[in-house]
Structure formats: structure tokens, C-alpha cells
Amino acid sequence: MTQGLGFLLAMLLEGALAAALGWWLGPRLELSRFAASVRCSAASVIGTGVTYPALWLWFSRWVEITGSWWGGALSGLCLAILVEGMFYAAVLRGHWRLSLGLSAVANVGSFGVAVLINWLLANPDGTAQG
């Protein structure tokens, strides 16, 4: 998968998931469902727009530092959750726990789909190679 396609896919997946979670959490945030959905989606798209390019720019170096692809990917995911959590907190008026939870769900979901897509592209017949 190319970086551009991965970036677009991450923004679409995270934005849609964040919008759905915002709609669900709207009453708890004391916002209308629509407002919460739009705010969460916007925070997700802006946060992903900041973190995705930065992570991929430094990813190969980060893999060297951590010693493995999985170490680099999972620690990068944790950094993305923390940074994007600040964007959620900004639009949700300081609900820090919910903001970090939303960021974690959106990022882990997007990461899981990306890993699945890459695995399917590497194994078009759906069988594991070992």
C-alpha cells in the first residue's frame, strides 16, 4: 500500500469511527449528537493529519531505535494516541479520559485495519505463509 493511500484510508477510517463514537457519547459530553459527532470527526482528521506524516517520516529510524518493526509500530501507535488525544480534548472541552479513550479506539481500529489490509495484499489467497 502506498503512503498516500494509507494516509487517506487512515483519515477516512478514523474520522468515521470518531464520528460514530461522538454521536454515541454526545449526551455524556453535554452536546447534541450531531455536534459531538462533528467535533470528534474533526479532531480525528486534524490529529491524523499531524501524526501520520510525522510518524512515517521517522518510522524507519524509529524501527532502528526500538529494534523491531512491531516495536516501532506499537510505540508509534501509542505516541499517536497521546498526541491525537490532545486534539480530542481541545474540541471536547477538556474531557481528558474520554478524549484519550476516543483516540485509542480510533487509532487501534485504524491500525488493525491497516495491518489486515497489508496482510491480505501480501497473501492474496488468504493463507498464512510460514
TISEKOL-385580 format. One record per residue (C-alpha): x, y, z; residue in three letters; residue number from 1. Coordinates in nm, 2 decimals, padded with zeros to 4 digits. Layout:
<r><px>X</px><py>Y</py><pz>Z</pz><r>ALA</r><k>NUM</k></r>
...
***
This chain:
<r><px>00.00</px><py>00.00</py><pz>00.00</pz><r>MET</r><k>1</k></r>
<r><px>00.14</px><py>00.34</py><pz>-00.09</pz><r>THR</r><k>2</k></r>
<r><px>00.18</px><py>00.61</py><pz>00.18</pz><r>GLN</r><k>3</k></r>
<r><px>-00.08</px><py>00.84</py><pz>00.01</pz><r>GLY</r><k>4</k></r>
<r><px>-00.34</px><py>00.56</py><pz>00.01</pz><r>LEU</r><k>5</k></r>
<r><px>-00.26</px><py>00.46</py><pz>00.36</pz><r>GLY</r><k>6</k></r>
<r><px>-00.29</px><py>00.83</py><pz>00.48</pz><r>PHE</r><k>7</k></r>
<r><px>-00.63</px><py>00.86</py><pz>00.30</pz><r>LEU</r><k>8</k></r>
<r><px>-00.75</px><py>00.53</py><pz>00.44</pz><r>LEU</r><k>9</k></r>
<r><px>-00.64</px><py>00.63</py><pz>00.80</pz><r>ALA</r><k>10</k></r>
<r><px>-00.82</px><py>00.96</py><pz>00.78</pz><r>MET</r><k>11</k></r>
<r><px>-01.14</px><py>00.80</py><pz>00.65</pz><r>LEU</r><k>12</k></r>
<r><px>-01.14</px><py>00.52</py><pz>00.90</pz><r>LEU</r><k>13</k></r>
<r><px>-01.05</px><py>00.72</py><pz>01.20</pz><r>GLU</r><k>14</k></r>
<r><px>-01.28</px><py>01.01</py><pz>01.10</pz><r>GLY</r><k>15</k></r>
<r><px>-01.58</px><py>00.78</py><pz>01.05</pz><r>ALA</r><k>16</k></r>
<r><px>-01.51</px><py>00.58</py><pz>01.37</pz><r>LEU</r><k>17</k></r>
<r><px>-01.47</px><py>00.90</py><pz>01.57</pz><r>ALA</r><k>18</k></r>
<r><px>-01.79</px><py>01.05</py><pz>01.43</pz><r>ALA</r><k>19</k></r>
<r><px>-01.98</px><py>00.73</py><pz>01.53</pz><r>ALA</r><k>20</k></r>
<r><px>-01.83</px><py>00.74</py><pz>01.88</pz><r>LEU</r><k>21</k></r>
<r><px>-01.90</px><py>01.11</py><pz>01.91</pz><r>GLY</r><k>22</k></r>
<r><px>-02.27</px><py>01.05</py><pz>01.82</pz><r>TRP</r><k>23</k></r>
<r><px>-02.29</px><py>00.78</py><pz>02.08</pz><r>TRP</r><k>24</k></r>
<r><px>-02.12</px><py>00.99</py><pz>02.35</pz><r>LEU</r><k>25</k></r>
<r><px>-02.30</px><py>01.32</py><pz>02.27</pz><r>GLY</r><k>26</k></r>
<r><px>-02.53</px><py>01.32</py><pz>02.57</pz><r>PRO</r><k>27</k></r>
<r><px>-02.25</px><py>01.23</py><pz>02.81</pz><r>ARG</r><k>28</k></r>
<r><px>-02.05</px><py>01.53</py><pz>02.67</pz><r>LEU</r><k>29</k></r>
<r><px>-02.35</px><py>01.75</py><pz>02.71</pz><r>GLU</r><k>30</k></r>
<r><px>-02.35</px><py>01.82</py><pz>02.34</pz><r>LEU</r><k>31</k></r>
<r><px>-02.60</px><py>01.74</py><pz>02.07</pz><r>SER</r><k>32</k></r>
<r><px>-02.53</px><py>01.41</py><pz>01.90</pz><r>ARG</r><k>33</k></r>
<r><px>-02.46</px><py>01.60</py><pz>01.57</pz><r>PHE</r><k>34</k></r>
<r><px>-02.22</px><py>01.85</py><pz>01.74</pz><r>ALA</r><k>35</k></r>
<r><px>-02.03</px><py>01.57</py><pz>01.92</pz><r>ALA</r><k>36</k></r>
<r><px>-02.00</px><py>01.37</py><pz>01.60</pz><r>SER</r><k>37</k></r>
<r><px>-01.87</px><py>01.66</py><pz>01.40</pz><r>VAL</r><k>38</k></r>
<r><px>-01.62</px><py>01.77</py><pz>01.67</pz><r>ARG</r><k>39</k></r>
<r><px>-01.48</px><py>01.42</py><pz>01.72</pz><r>CYS</r><k>40</k></r>
<r><px>-01.45</px><py>01.36</py><pz>01.35</pz><r>SER</r><k>41</k></r>
<r><px>-01.27</px><py>01.69</py><pz>01.30</pz><r>ALA</r><k>42</k></r>
<r><px>-01.03</px><py>01.62</py><pz>01.59</pz><r>ALA</r><k>43</k></r>
<r><px>-00.96</px><py>01.28</py><pz>01.44</pz><r>SER</r><k>44</k></r>
<r><px>-00.89</px><py>01.41</py><pz>01.09</pz><r>VAL</r><k>45</k></r>
<r><px>-00.67</px><py>01.70</py><pz>01.21</pz><r>ILE</r><k>46</k></r>
<r><px>-00.49</px><py>01.48</py><pz>01.46</pz><r>GLY</r><k>47</k></r>
<r><px>-00.42</px><py>01.22</py><pz>01.19</pz><r>THR</r><k>48</k></r>
<r><px>-00.31</px><py>01.49</py><pz>00.96</pz><r>GLY</r><k>49</k></r>
<r><px>-00.04</px><py>01.58</py><pz>01.21</pz><r>VAL</r><k>50</k></r>
<r><px>00.07</px><py>01.25</py><pz>01.34</pz><r>THR</r><k>51</k></r>
<r><px>00.06</px><py>01.02</py><pz>01.03</pz><r>TYR</r><k>52</k></r>
<r><px>00.31</px><py>01.22</py><pz>00.82</pz><r>PRO</r><k>53</k></r>
<r><px>00.54</px><py>01.27</py><pz>01.12</pz><r>ALA</r><k>54</k></r>
<r><px>00.54</px><py>00.90</py><pz>01.21</pz><r>LEU</r><k>55</k></r>
<r><px>00.60</px><py>00.78</py><pz>00.86</pz><r>TRP</r><k>56</k></r>
<r><px>00.88</px><py>01.04</py><pz>00.80</pz><r>LEU</r><k>57</k></r>
<r><px>01.07</px><py>00.90</py><pz>01.10</pz><r>TRP</r><k>58</k></r>
<r><px>00.94</px><py>00.54</py><pz>01.10</pz><r>PHE</r><k>59</k></r>
<r><px>01.25</px><py>00.37</py><pz>00.96</pz><r>SER</r><k>60</k></r>
<r><px>01.47</px><py>00.54</py><pz>01.22</pz><r>ARG</r><k>61</k></r>
<r><px>01.22</px><py>00.46</py><pz>01.50</pz><r>TRP</r><k>62</k></r>
<r><px>01.23</px><py>00.09</py><pz>01.40</pz><r>VAL</r><k>63</k></r>
<r><px>01.61</px><py>00.10</py><pz>01.43</pz><r>GLU</r><k>64</k></r>
<r><px>01.58</px><py>00.26</py><pz>01.78</pz><r>ILE</r><k>65</k></r>
<r><px>01.32</px><py>00.01</py><pz>01.90</pz><r>THR</r><k>66</k></r>
<r><px>01.48</px><py>-00.29</py><pz>01.74</pz><r>GLY</r><k>67</k></r>
<r><px>01.18</px><py>-00.43</py><pz>01.55</pz><r>SER</r><k>68</k></r>
<r><px>00.90</px><py>-00.34</py><pz>01.32</pz><r>TRP</r><k>69</k></r>
<r><px>00.64</px><py>-00.43</py><pz>01.58</pz><r>TRP</r><k>70</k></r>
<r><px>00.82</px><py>-00.23</py><pz>01.85</pz><r>GLY</r><k>71</k></r>
<r><px>00.83</px><py>00.08</py><pz>01.62</pz><r>GLY</r><k>72</k></r>
<r><px>00.47</px><py>00.04</py><pz>01.51</pz><r>ALA</r><k>73</k></r>
<r><px>00.32</px><py>-00.01</py><pz>01.86</pz><r>LEU</r><k>74</k></r>
<r><px>00.53</px><py>00.26</py><pz>02.02</pz><r>SER</r><k>75</k></r>
<r><px>00.44</px><py>00.49</py><pz>01.73</pz><r>GLY</r><k>76</k></r>
<r><px>00.07</px><py>00.40</py><pz>01.78</pz><r>LEU</r><k>77</k></r>
<r><px>00.10</px><py>00.49</py><pz>02.15</pz><r>CYS</r><k>78</k></r>
<r><px>00.25</px><py>00.83</py><pz>02.06</pz><r>LEU</r><k>79</k></r>
<r><px>-00.02</px><py>00.89</py><pz>01.80</pz><r>ALA</r><k>80</k></r>
<r><px>-00.29</px><py>00.81</py><pz>02.07</pz><r>ILE</r><k>81</k></r>
<r><px>-00.13</px><py>01.06</py><pz>02.31</pz><r>LEU</r><k>82</k></r>
<r><px>-00.09</px><py>01.34</py><pz>02.06</pz><r>VAL</r><k>83</k></r>
<r><px>-00.43</px><py>01.29</py><pz>01.90</pz><r>GLU</r><k>84</k></r>
<r><px>-00.59</px><py>01.27</py><pz>02.24</pz><r>GLY</r><k>85</k></r>
<r><px>-00.49</px><py>01.64</py><pz>02.29</pz><r>MET</r><k>86</k></r>
<r><px>-00.69</px><py>01.73</py><pz>01.98</pz><r>PHE</r><k>87</k></r>
<r><px>-00.99</px><py>01.55</py><pz>02.11</pz><r>TYR</r><k>88</k></r>
<r><px>-00.95</px><py>01.72</py><pz>02.45</pz><r>ALA</r><k>89</k></r>
<r><px>-00.94</px><py>02.06</py><pz>02.28</pz><r>ALA</r><k>90</k></r>
<r><px>-01.27</px><py>02.00</py><pz>02.09</pz><r>VAL</r><k>91</k></r>
<r><px>-01.44</px><py>01.82</py><pz>02.38</pz><r>LEU</r><k>92</k></r>
<r><px>-01.36</px><py>02.09</py><pz>02.63</pz><r>ARG</r><k>93</k></r>
<r><px>-01.12</px><py>01.91</py><pz>02.84</pz><r>GLY</r><k>94</k></r>
<r><px>-01.28</px><py>01.56</py><pz>02.88</pz><r>HIS</r><k>95</k></r>
<r><px>-00.94</px><py>01.40</py><pz>02.91</pz><r>TRP</r><k>96</k></r>
<r><px>-01.03</px><py>01.04</py><pz>02.98</pz><r>ARG</r><k>97</k></r>
<r><px>-01.29</px><py>01.03</py><pz>02.71</pz><r>LEU</r><k>98</k></r>
<r><px>-01.05</px><py>01.21</py><pz>02.47</pz><r>SER</r><k>99</k></r>
<r><px>-00.78</px><py>00.95</py><pz>02.53</pz><r>LEU</r><k>100</k></r>
<r><px>-01.03</px><py>00.67</py><pz>02.50</pz><r>GLY</r><k>101</k></r>
<r><px>-01.17</px><py>00.80</py><pz>02.17</pz><r>LEU</r><k>102</k></r>
<r><px>-00.81</px><py>00.85</py><pz>02.04</pz><r>SER</r><k>103</k></r>
<r><px>-00.72</px><py>00.49</py><pz>02.15</pz><r>ALA</r><k>104</k></r>
<r><px>-01.02</px><py>00.33</py><pz>01.99</pz><r>VAL</r><k>105</k></r>
<r><px>-00.99</px><py>00.52</py><pz>01.66</pz><r>ALA</r><k>106</k></r>
<r><px>-00.62</px><py>00.46</py><pz>01.63</pz><r>ASN</r><k>107</k></r>
<r><px>-00.62</px><py>00.10</py><pz>01.73</pz><r>VAL</r><k>108</k></r>
<r><px>-00.91</px><py>00.04</py><pz>01.49</pz><r>GLY</r><k>109</k></r>
<r><px>-00.73</px><py>00.21</py><pz>01.20</pz><r>SER</r><k>110</k></r>
<r><px>-00.41</px><py>00.03</py><pz>01.28</pz><r>PHE</r><k>111</k></r>
<r><px>-00.58</px><py>-00.31</py><pz>01.29</pz><r>GLY</r><k>112</k></r>
<r><px>-00.75</px><py>-00.25</py><pz>00.95</pz><r>VAL</r><k>113</k></r>
<r><px>-00.42</px><py>-00.13</py><pz>00.80</pz><r>ALA</r><k>114</k></r>
<r><px>-00.24</px><py>-00.45</py><pz>00.93</pz><r>VAL</r><k>115</k></r>
<r><px>-00.52</px><py>-00.66</py><pz>00.79</pz><r>LEU</r><k>116</k></r>
<r><px>-00.51</px><py>-00.49</py><pz>00.45</pz><r>ILE</r><k>117</k></r>
<r><px>-00.13</px><py>-00.53</py><pz>00.43</pz><r>ASN</r><k>118</k></r>
<r><px>-00.16</px><py>-00.89</py><pz>00.52</pz><r>TRP</r><k>119</k></r>
<r><px>-00.42</px><py>-00.95</py><pz>00.26</pz><r>LEU</r><k>120</k></r>
<r><px>-00.21</px><py>-00.77</py><pz>00.00</pz><r>LEU</r><k>121</k></r>
<r><px>00.09</px><py>-00.99</py><pz>00.09</pz><r>ALA</r><k>122</k></r>
<r><px>-00.13</px><py>-01.31</py><pz>00.09</pz><r>ASN</r><k>123</k></r>
<r><px>-00.39</px><py>-01.27</py><pz>-00.18</pz><r>PRO</r><k>124</k></r>
<r><px>-00.52</px><py>-01.62</py><pz>-00.14</pz><r>ASP</r><k>125</k></r>
<r><px>-00.57</px><py>-01.56</py><pz>00.23</pz><r>GLY</r><k>126</k></r>
<r><px>-00.33</px><py>-01.83</py><pz>00.35</pz><r>THR</r><k>127</k></r>
<r><px>-00.06</px><py>-01.77</py><pz>00.60</pz><r>ALA</r><k>128</k></r>
<r><px>00.29</px><py>-01.83</py><pz>00.48</pz><r>GLN</r><k>129</k></r>
<r><px>00.53</px><py>-01.99</py><pz>00.73</pz><r>GLY</r><k>130</k></r>
***
